[in-house]
Amino acid sequence: MSQASPWPEIPYEAWRETRDTLHMYTQIIGKLRLALSPPEPEWAHVALYVTARGLTTGPVPFEDRVLQVDFDFIDHAVSFAASDGRTSRIALEPRSVAEFYAMVVEALRSLGIGVGISIVPSEVAEPIPFPQDTAHASYDRDSVHRFWQALVRVDTVLRAHRGSFLGRSSPVNFFWGTFDLALARYSGRRAEPPPGSGIIYRRSADAEQICAGFWPGDERVPYPAFFSYTYPRPEGLERAAIMPRSASWSDAIGELLLPYEDVRTAEAPGAVLLIFLQSAYRAGATLSGWDLSSLEALEQE
């Protein structure tokens, strides 16, 4: 085991309050992208992306301009830049979600951008509308920086995993609804969401896919972990032999999990993570009858 792993420690409970606040901050900026971007399959138009300093929306269209919003987790600020040269900036520090939301609205107004977003958080239990949320108001710089450093390392490995696949795959997306960094591989076949599914599930579960990624944990699984799920879920996936051996099926969330700490403390964290990603993919794809020979030709060369 490496004595000084470059993968940072991010214990769930130690930064839970900051995590929950940052989650809401990213939802506000993510919903801005959702409101302005043309729809794409499987919600590809709403995600944020990892950068050398934090997270970004990338260019978002607004009338005859584009807007980009960046989280900077080195200087701890959110910057707004429009293609006409106008900019604005908000310092990231302990402040309520309600206050942050008001500052975002004002920053957009200063750029001449008027847009309405959904003010109710998505995919969280007991959501509090942003303008009313004074419960979440924690921001610990060191914790946020460590989380982002983990995202940087995971993003690199997920990109390598994506690059070896010849079928359709998503970019490496940071989804602000579920607060995770994820990559999806697709079989090329359509899927039918369950009857009564909400709009989020209907649009994300309309194609066969194997998704894998990383998230910092929640109340159900209070530790950071890597995950993988196959949709539709094939019979026997929960009993599949997944590598490394510390990976296992979680009944709590119905996915395969590998604790982040087991990867972080390994001699070669990136290699261990790739083993998990490929093992989980192979198990799901085999049980689901995917055409592995055509989708994995590059990996077999």
C-alpha positions as CSV (number, residue, x, y, z in Angstrom):
1,M,0.0,0.0,0.0
2,S,1.2,3.5,-0.9
3,Q,2.1,5.6,2.2
4,A,1.2,8.9,0.5
5,S,-1.5,8.3,-2.0
6,P,-2.2,11.2,-4.3
7,W,-5.9,10.4,-4.1
8,P,-7.2,12.5,-1.2
9,E,-9.2,11.4,1.8
10,I,-12.8,12.5,1.6
11,P,-14.6,10.9,4.6
12,Y,-18.3,11.4,4.3
13,E,-19.3,12.6,7.8
14,A,-16.4,15.1,8.1
15,W,-17.7,17.2,5.2
16,R,-21.4,16.2,5.0
17,E,-22.7,19.7,5.7
18,T,-20.4,21.3,3.1
19,R,-21.2,18.5,0.7
20,D,-25.0,19.1,1.0
21,T,-24.5,22.9,0.5
22,L,-22.2,22.4,-2.5
23,H,-24.7,20.0,-3.9
24,M,-27.3,22.8,-3.9
25,Y,-24.9,25.3,-5.3
26,T,-24.2,23.0,-8.3
27,Q,-27.9,22.4,-8.7
28,I,-28.6,26.1,-9.2
29,I,-25.9,26.4,-11.9
30,G,-26.9,23.1,-13.4
31,K,-30.5,24.2,-13.7
32,L,-29.3,27.3,-15.5
33,R,-27.7,25.1,-18.1
34,L,-30.9,22.9,-18.3
35,A,-33.0,26.0,-18.9
36,L,-30.9,27.3,-21.8
37,S,-29.5,24.3,-23.5
38,P,-31.2,22.4,-26.4
39,P,-32.3,18.9,-25.3
40,E,-30.0,16.0,-25.9
41,P,-30.6,12.2,-25.3
42,E,-30.2,10.9,-21.8
43,W,-29.9,14.5,-20.4
44,A,-26.5,15.1,-21.9
45,H,-27.4,18.8,-22.1
46,V,-27.6,19.4,-18.4
47,A,-24.3,18.0,-17.0
48,L,-21.2,19.8,-15.7
49,Y,-17.7,18.8,-16.5
50,V,-14.4,18.5,-14.5
51,T,-11.8,21.2,-15.3
52,A,-8.3,22.0,-14.2
53,R,-9.8,24.3,-11.5
54,G,-13.2,22.9,-10.7
55,L,-16.4,22.3,-12.7
56,T,-17.9,24.1,-15.7
57,T,-21.1,24.3,-17.7
58,G,-19.1,24.7,-20.9
59,P,-20.6,27.1,-23.4
60,V,-24.4,27.6,-23.0
61,P,-26.4,29.4,-25.6
62,F,-28.3,32.6,-24.8
63,E,-29.9,34.5,-27.7
64,D,-26.9,35.6,-29.9
65,R,-24.3,34.9,-27.2
66,V,-23.0,32.1,-25.1
67,L,-22.6,32.0,-21.4
68,Q,-20.1,29.9,-19.4
69,V,-20.2,29.4,-15.6
70,D,-17.2,27.9,-13.8
71,F,-16.7,26.7,-10.3
72,D,-13.1,27.4,-9.3
73,F,-12.1,25.2,-6.3
74,I,-8.6,26.6,-6.1
75,D,-9.5,30.3,-5.6
76,H,-13.0,29.3,-4.4
77,A,-15.3,31.4,-6.6
78,V,-17.9,31.0,-9.3
79,S,-17.3,33.0,-12.5
80,F,-19.7,34.0,-15.2
81,A,-18.5,34.9,-18.6
82,A,-20.5,35.9,-21.7
83,S,-19.2,35.9,-25.2
84,D,-19.6,39.7,-25.5
85,G,-16.9,40.1,-22.8
86,R,-19.0,40.8,-19.8
87,T,-18.1,38.9,-16.6
88,S,-19.2,38.5,-13.0
89,R,-17.8,36.6,-10.0
90,I,-19.1,35.2,-6.7
91,A,-16.8,34.2,-3.9
92,L,-17.4,30.7,-2.5
93,E,-17.6,31.0,1.3
94,P,-20.0,30.0,4.0
95,R,-23.4,31.4,3.0
96,S,-26.9,30.0,2.7
97,V,-28.2,28.5,-0.5
98,A,-30.8,31.3,-0.5
99,E,-28.1,33.9,-0.5
100,F,-26.1,32.1,-3.2
101,Y,-29.2,31.9,-5.4
102,A,-29.9,35.6,-5.0
103,M,-26.3,36.4,-6.0
104,V,-26.5,34.1,-9.0
105,V,-29.6,35.9,-10.2
106,E,-27.9,39.3,-9.7
107,A,-24.8,38.1,-11.6
108,L,-26.9,37.0,-14.5
109,R,-28.7,40.3,-14.5
110,S,-25.4,42.2,-14.7
111,L,-24.6,40.2,-17.8
112,G,-28.0,41.1,-19.4
113,I,-29.2,37.5,-19.1
114,G,-32.7,37.0,-17.9
115,V,-33.7,33.3,-17.5
116,G,-36.1,31.5,-15.2
117,I,-35.0,28.2,-13.6
118,S,-36.8,25.6,-11.6
119,I,-36.2,26.7,-8.0
120,V,-36.9,23.2,-6.5
121,P,-33.9,20.9,-6.1
122,S,-34.0,17.7,-8.1
123,E,-33.4,14.1,-7.0
124,V,-33.1,14.8,-3.3
125,A,-35.2,13.9,-0.3
126,E,-37.3,16.8,1.2
127,P,-36.2,19.5,-1.2
128,I,-36.2,23.1,-0.1
129,P,-36.7,25.7,-2.8
130,F,-33.5,27.6,-3.3
131,P,-34.8,31.1,-2.3
132,Q,-36.0,29.6,1.0
133,D,-33.0,27.4,1.8
134,T,-31.2,28.8,4.9
135,A,-30.6,25.3,6.3
136,H,-27.6,24.6,4.0
137,A,-24.9,27.2,4.6
138,S,-21.6,25.4,5.1
139,Y,-18.5,25.8,3.0
140,D,-15.2,24.3,4.1
141,R,-12.5,25.1,1.5
142,D,-10.2,22.2,2.3
143,S,-13.0,19.6,2.0
144,V,-14.2,21.0,-1.3
145,H,-10.7,21.1,-2.7
146,R,-10.1,17.4,-1.7
147,F,-13.4,16.4,-3.3
148,W,-12.5,18.2,-6.5
149,Q,-9.0,16.6,-6.5
150,A,-10.8,13.2,-6.3
151,L,-13.0,14.2,-9.2
152,V,-9.9,15.1,-11.3
153,R,-8.3,11.7,-10.7
154,V,-11.6,9.8,-11.3
155,D,-12.3,11.8,-14.5
156,T,-9.0,10.7,-15.9
157,V,-9.7,7.0,-15.3
158,L,-13.2,7.2,-16.6
159,R,-12.0,8.9,-19.8
160,A,-9.5,6.0,-20.3
161,H,-12.4,3.5,-19.8
162,R,-14.6,5.5,-22.3
163,G,-11.8,5.6,-24.9
164,S,-11.5,1.9,-25.2
165,F,-15.2,1.4,-26.2
166,L,-16.3,1.4,-29.8
167,G,-20.0,1.8,-29.2
168,R,-21.9,4.9,-28.3
169,S,-21.0,6.3,-24.9
170,S,-21.7,9.5,-22.9
171,P,-19.0,12.1,-22.1
172,V,-17.8,11.9,-18.5
173,N,-20.6,13.9,-16.8
174,F,-20.9,15.5,-13.4
175,F,-24.6,15.2,-12.7
176,W,-25.7,17.8,-10.2
177,G,-29.0,16.0,-9.5
178,T,-27.4,12.9,-8.0
179,F,-24.1,14.7,-7.3
180,D,-21.9,12.1,-9.0
181,L,-19.4,11.8,-11.8
182,A,-20.5,9.2,-14.3
183,L,-19.9,7.6,-17.7
184,A,-22.5,5.4,-19.6
185,R,-21.8,2.9,-22.3
186,Y,-24.7,1.9,-24.6
187,S,-25.5,-1.4,-26.4
188,G,-27.3,0.4,-29.2
189,R,-30.7,-1.0,-28.3
190,R,-33.6,0.9,-27.0
191,A,-35.1,0.3,-23.5
192,E,-38.6,0.9,-22.2
193,P,-38.8,2.8,-18.8
194,P,-41.1,1.3,-16.3
195,P,-44.8,2.5,-16.4
196,G,-45.4,5.6,-14.3
197,S,-41.7,6.7,-14.4
198,G,-41.1,10.4,-13.9
199,I,-39.6,12.6,-16.6
200,I,-36.1,12.3,-15.3
201,Y,-36.2,8.5,-15.4
202,R,-38.1,8.3,-18.7
203,R,-35.5,10.3,-20.5
204,S,-32.5,8.7,-18.9
205,A,-33.7,5.1,-19.1
206,D,-34.8,4.9,-22.7
207,A,-31.7,3.0,-23.9
208,E,-29.8,-0.1,-22.7
209,Q,-26.7,1.1,-20.8
210,I,-24.1,0.2,-18.3
211,C,-23.2,3.2,-16.2
212,A,-20.3,3.6,-13.8
213,G,-18.9,6.4,-11.8
214,F,-18.1,7.9,-8.4
215,W,-20.1,9.8,-5.8
216,P,-19.2,11.0,-2.2
217,G,-21.9,9.0,-0.5
218,D,-25.3,9.8,1.1
219,E,-27.5,8.7,3.9
220,R,-28.0,5.2,2.5
221,V,-24.3,4.6,1.9
222,P,-22.4,7.0,4.2
223,Y,-19.0,6.7,2.5
224,P,-17.6,7.7,-0.9
225,A,-17.7,4.9,-3.4
226,F,-17.5,3.9,-7.1
227,F,-20.6,2.4,-8.5
228,S,-21.8,0.5,-11.6
229,Y,-25.3,-0.5,-12.7
230,T,-26.7,-2.2,-15.8
231,Y,-30.1,-1.1,-17.2
232,P,-32.3,-2.9,-17.6
233,R,-30.9,-4.9,-14.7
234,P,-30.2,-8.5,-15.8
235,E,-31.0,-11.5,-13.7
236,G,-28.0,-12.6,-11.7
237,L,-26.0,-9.3,-11.7
238,E,-26.1,-9.2,-7.9
239,R,-24.4,-12.6,-7.7
240,A,-21.7,-11.8,-10.3
241,A,-18.1,-12.1,-9.4
242,I,-16.7,-8.6,-9.6
243,M,-13.1,-7.5,-9.2
244,P,-11.4,-6.4,-7.1
245,R,-12.8,-8.6,-4.3
246,S,-13.8,-5.7,-2.1
247,A,-16.4,-4.8,-4.7
248,S,-19.9,-6.1,-3.9
249,W,-23.6,-5.7,-4.5
250,S,-25.5,-3.1,-2.5
251,D,-29.1,-3.9,-1.7
252,A,-29.4,-0.3,-0.3
253,I,-29.1,1.2,-3.8
254,G,-29.3,-1.8,-6.1
255,E,-25.9,-1.3,-7.6
256,L,-22.4,-2.7,-7.5
257,L,-20.1,-0.7,-5.2
258,L,-16.4,-0.4,-4.6
259,P,-15.4,1.8,-1.6
260,Y,-13.3,4.8,-2.6
261,E,-11.0,4.1,0.3
262,D,-10.0,0.7,-1.1
263,V,-9.0,2.4,-4.3
264,R,-7.3,5.4,-2.7
265,T,-5.0,3.3,-0.5
266,A,-4.1,0.8,-3.3
267,E,-0.6,0.7,-4.7
268,A,-1.9,1.8,-8.1
269,P,-5.4,3.4,-7.6
270,G,-6.1,4.1,-11.2
271,A,-5.3,0.5,-12.3
272,V,-7.6,-0.9,-9.5
273,L,-10.4,1.4,-10.6
274,L,-10.1,0.3,-14.2
275,I,-10.3,-3.3,-13.1
276,F,-13.6,-2.6,-11.3
277,L,-15.0,-0.6,-14.3
278,Q,-14.1,-3.3,-16.8
279,S,-15.2,-6.2,-14.5
280,A,-18.6,-4.6,-13.8
281,Y,-19.1,-3.8,-17.5
282,R,-18.2,-7.3,-18.6
283,A,-20.6,-8.8,-16.0
284,G,-23.5,-6.6,-17.0
285,A,-22.9,-6.8,-20.8
286,T,-22.5,-10.6,-20.7
287,L,-25.7,-11.2,-18.7
288,S,-27.6,-8.7,-20.9
289,G,-26.5,-10.3,-24.2
290,W,-24.5,-7.4,-25.6
291,D,-22.4,-7.9,-28.7
292,L,-19.0,-7.8,-26.9
293,S,-17.0,-8.6,-30.0
294,S,-18.1,-5.6,-31.9
295,L,-18.2,-3.1,-29.0
296,E,-14.8,-4.1,-27.6
297,A,-12.7,-4.6,-30.7
298,L,-10.3,-1.8,-29.7
299,E,-9.7,-3.4,-26.3
300,Q,-8.9,-6.8,-27.9
301,E,-6.2,-5.4,-30.2
